[in-house]
Amino acid sequence: MTKTVFCRKYQKELEALPFPPLPGKQGQDIQATVSKQAWEDWQALQTRLINEKHLNMLDPEARAYLMEQMQRFFDNQETDQAEGYVPPTQAT
């Protein structure tokens, strides 16, 4: 039986993450409130942001920026987008 969680991003019961995606309390909070689907969607956006904005993940400011964007994404607030990105459903 698959464990579920009430996802704060999608506001419904969805499959839970099998383990905390980050260390410490923040990872535990994400596991308890974010679905596997929302985490995968965040990872896709995170990858686009890192690539398009040429973020250096050794830079503490870049990591803080991504953490802020992650919280905004999960809370359904406006997030930065990769410029010029066209979602697959809109591609011609």
C-alpha positions as protocol buffer text, in pm:
chain_id: "A"
residue {
  index: 1
  type: MET
  ca { x: 0 y: 0 z: 0 }
}
residue {
  index: 2
  type: THR
  ca { x: 136 y: 340 z: -102 }
}
residue {
  index: 3
  type: LYS
  ca { x: 160 y: 605 z: 168 }
}
residue {
  index: 4
  type: THR
  ca { x: -17 y: 932 z: 89 }
}
residue {
  index: 5
  type: VAL
  ca { x: 11 y: 1290 z: 211 }
}
residue {
  index: 6
  type: PHE
  ca { x: -215 y: 1594 z: 180 }
}
residue {
  index: 7
  type: CYS
  ca { x: -4 y: 1796 z: -64 }
}
residue {
  index: 8
  type: ARG
  ca { x: 20 y: 2167 z: 12 }
}
residue {
  index: 9
  type: LYS
  ca { x: 98 y: 2239 z: -355 }
}
residue {
  index: 10
  type: TYR
  ca { x: -192 y: 2051 z: -514 }
}
residue {
  index: 11
  type: GLN
  ca { x: -431 y: 2059 z: -214 }
}
residue {
  index: 12
  type: LYS
  ca { x: -524 y: 1692 z: -231 }
}
residue {
  index: 13
  type: GLU
  ca { x: -413 y: 1350 z: -112 }
}
residue {
  index: 14
  type: LEU
  ca { x: -131 y: 1221 z: -331 }
}
residue {
  index: 15
  type: GLU
  ca { x: 152 y: 971 z: -309 }
}
residue {
  index: 16
  type: ALA
  ca { x: 405 y: 1068 z: -41 }
}
residue {
  index: 17
  type: LEU
  ca { x: 780 y: 1096 z: -77 }
}
residue {
  index: 18
  type: PRO
  ca { x: 946 y: 772 z: 41 }
}
residue {
  index: 19
  type: PHE
  ca { x: 1210 y: 964 z: 244 }
}
residue {
  index: 20
  type: PRO
  ca { x: 1295 y: 1326 z: 333 }
}
residue {
  index: 21
  type: PRO
  ca { x: 1443 y: 1496 z: 24 }
}
residue {
  index: 22
  type: LEU
  ca { x: 1663 y: 1728 z: 234 }
}
residue {
  index: 23
  type: PRO
  ca { x: 1846 y: 1678 z: 562 }
}
residue {
  index: 24
  type: GLY
  ca { x: 1706 y: 1794 z: 895 }
}
residue {
  index: 25
  type: LYS
  ca { x: 1376 y: 1947 z: 992 }
}
residue {
  index: 26
  type: GLN
  ca { x: 1321 y: 2110 z: 653 }
}
residue {
  index: 27
  type: GLY
  ca { x: 1338 y: 1771 z: 479 }
}
residue {
  index: 28
  type: GLN
  ca { x: 1099 y: 1619 z: 731 }
}
residue {
  index: 29
  type: ASP
  ca { x: 854 y: 1906 z: 684 }
}
residue {
  index: 30
  type: ILE
  ca { x: 867 y: 1863 z: 306 }
}
residue {
  index: 31
  type: GLN
  ca { x: 811 y: 1488 z: 335 }
}
residue {
  index: 32
  type: ALA
  ca { x: 509 y: 1550 z: 560 }
}
residue {
  index: 33
  type: THR
  ca { x: 344 y: 1819 z: 340 }
}
residue {
  index: 34
  type: VAL
  ca { x: 461 y: 1774 z: -20 }
}
residue {
  index: 35
  type: SER
  ca { x: 365 y: 1492 z: -257 }
}
residue {
  index: 36
  type: LYS
  ca { x: 601 y: 1294 z: -475 }
}
residue {
  index: 37
  type: GLN
  ca { x: 446 y: 1460 z: -783 }
}
residue {
  index: 38
  type: ALA
  ca { x: 497 y: 1812 z: -644 }
}
residue {
  index: 39
  type: TRP
  ca { x: 859 y: 1730 z: -556 }
}
residue {
  index: 40
  type: GLU
  ca { x: 922 y: 1598 z: -909 }
}
residue {
  index: 41
  type: ASP
  ca { x: 760 y: 1910 z: -1057 }
}
residue {
  index: 42
  type: TRP
  ca { x: 980 y: 2128 z: -834 }
}
residue {
  index: 43
  type: GLN
  ca { x: 1293 y: 1938 z: -942 }
}
residue {
  index: 44
  type: ALA
  ca { x: 1208 y: 2007 z: -1306 }
}
residue {
  index: 45
  type: LEU
  ca { x: 1165 y: 2381 z: -1238 }
}
residue {
  index: 46
  type: GLN
  ca { x: 1478 y: 2386 z: -1023 }
}
residue {
  index: 47
  type: THR
  ca { x: 1681 y: 2228 z: -1305 }
}
residue {
  index: 48
  type: ARG
  ca { x: 1554 y: 2486 z: -1554 }
}
residue {
  index: 49
  type: LEU
  ca { x: 1635 y: 2772 z: -1315 }
}
residue {
  index: 50
  type: ILE
  ca { x: 1988 y: 2640 z: -1249 }
}
residue {
  index: 51
  type: ASN
  ca { x: 2058 y: 2593 z: -1619 }
}
residue {
  index: 52
  type: GLU
  ca { x: 1899 y: 2909 z: -1757 }
}
residue {
  index: 53
  type: LYS
  ca { x: 2026 y: 3141 z: -1485 }
}
residue {
  index: 54
  type: HIS
  ca { x: 2369 y: 2972 z: -1474 }
}
residue {
  index: 55
  type: LEU
  ca { x: 2351 y: 2928 z: -1098 }
}
residue {
  index: 56
  type: ASN
  ca { x: 2662 y: 2808 z: -919 }
}
residue {
  index: 57
  type: MET
  ca { x: 2545 y: 2565 z: -652 }
}
residue {
  index: 58
  type: LEU
  ca { x: 2861 y: 2632 z: -451 }
}
residue {
  index: 59
  type: ASP
  ca { x: 2742 y: 2991 z: -405 }
}
residue {
  index: 60
  type: PRO
  ca { x: 2540 y: 3030 z: -83 }
}
residue {
  index: 61
  type: GLU
  ca { x: 2332 y: 3307 z: -244 }
}
residue {
  index: 62
  type: ALA
  ca { x: 2231 y: 3077 z: -531 }
}
residue {
  index: 63
  type: ARG
  ca { x: 2129 y: 2804 z: -285 }
}
residue {
  index: 64
  type: ALA
  ca { x: 1929 y: 3055 z: -78 }
}
residue {
  index: 65
  type: TYR
  ca { x: 1760 y: 3178 z: -396 }
}
residue {
  index: 66
  type: LEU
  ca { x: 1656 y: 2823 z: -486 }
}
residue {
  index: 67
  type: MET
  ca { x: 1527 y: 2754 z: -133 }
}
residue {
  index: 68
  type: GLU
  ca { x: 1314 y: 3070 z: -156 }
}
residue {
  index: 69
  type: GLN
  ca { x: 1183 y: 2967 z: -498 }
}
residue {
  index: 70
  type: MET
  ca { x: 1108 y: 2617 z: -366 }
}
residue {
  index: 71
  type: GLN
  ca { x: 898 y: 2751 z: -78 }
}
residue {
  index: 72
  type: ARG
  ca { x: 714 y: 2985 z: -316 }
}
residue {
  index: 73
  type: PHE
  ca { x: 649 y: 2695 z: -556 }
}
residue {
  index: 74
  type: PHE
  ca { x: 506 y: 2468 z: -284 }
}
residue {
  index: 75
  type: ASP
  ca { x: 295 y: 2754 z: -143 }
}
residue {
  index: 76
  type: ASN
  ca { x: 146 y: 2829 z: -488 }
}
residue {
  index: 77
  type: GLN
  ca { x: 304 y: 3172 z: -505 }
}
residue {
  index: 78
  type: GLU
  ca { x: 456 y: 3321 z: -818 }
}
residue {
  index: 79
  type: THR
  ca { x: 803 y: 3184 z: -892 }
}
residue {
  index: 80
  type: ASP
  ca { x: 1072 y: 3286 z: -1136 }
}
residue {
  index: 81
  type: GLN
  ca { x: 1065 y: 3099 z: -1464 }
}
residue {
  index: 82
  type: ALA
  ca { x: 1337 y: 3009 z: -1709 }
}
residue {
  index: 83
  type: GLU
  ca { x: 1321 y: 3271 z: -1984 }
}
residue {
  index: 84
  type: GLY
  ca { x: 1219 y: 3135 z: -2320 }
}
residue {
  index: 85
  type: TYR
  ca { x: 1095 y: 2805 z: -2178 }
}
residue {
  index: 86
  type: VAL
  ca { x: 789 y: 2667 z: -2355 }
}
residue {
  index: 87
  type: PRO
  ca { x: 611 y: 2382 z: -2174 }
}
residue {
  index: 88
  type: PRO
  ca { x: 578 y: 2065 z: -2385 }
}
residue {
  index: 89
  type: THR
  ca { x: 199 y: 2103 z: -2413 }
}
residue {
  index: 90
  type: GLN
  ca { x: 246 y: 2445 z: -2579 }
}
residue {
  index: 91
  type: ALA
  ca { x: 526 y: 2348 z: -2818 }
}
residue {
  index: 92
  type: THR
  ca { x: 436 y: 2350 z: -3184 }
}
